[in-house]
Amino acid sequence: MSLSHQQAYKDSLVKQLRYFDEQKSAFLDQHFPYSSEGLRERQKIDRLLVRYVSEVERMVSASDETTLQSTVLIGSRVTIKYTNDNETETLTICFPDQTDPDAGHISFLSPFGMQLLLASKNERIQIDTPAGSLEVSIEEIEYSEWEGLTSE
């Protein structure tokens, strides 16, 4: 990753940190309104966001390129390999209002996206889907130059 791409990625991550610092409650209200049946899911997402923000803060403070390419974050383009058939797929993790399944842009709040978020390069993880469990390997993680990396 060139220095300008690395800086652009850091700038995007700083925008995400600012967004979650200033808008996390509104974001949760929009996607997980308070209700008796939705409270557990809201709490789960809140915990995920706390972990996510902590990890992004750590990565932004690090200055080496490999740190930015080692963990799946919002805005990452991720190549996964399904271990059962060695097929690969490339997905970009994005905010919910920026999804485009035809272009491979999936929300970090989708069941698939949540399970990929914060995974590490070369890690094997189980992805639970309605059709069953899949094992995937994180093959590549790279900065996406896609414009919609932050929710504004």
Secondary structure, DSSP 8 states (H G I E B T S, - for coil): --HHHHHHHHHHHHHHHHHHHHHHHHHHHHHS-S-TTTHHHHHHHHHHHHHHHHHHHHHHH---HHHHTSB--TTEEEEEEETTT--EEEEEEE-GGG-BGGGTEEETTSHHHHHHTT-BTT-EEEEEETTEEEEEEEEEEEE---S--S--
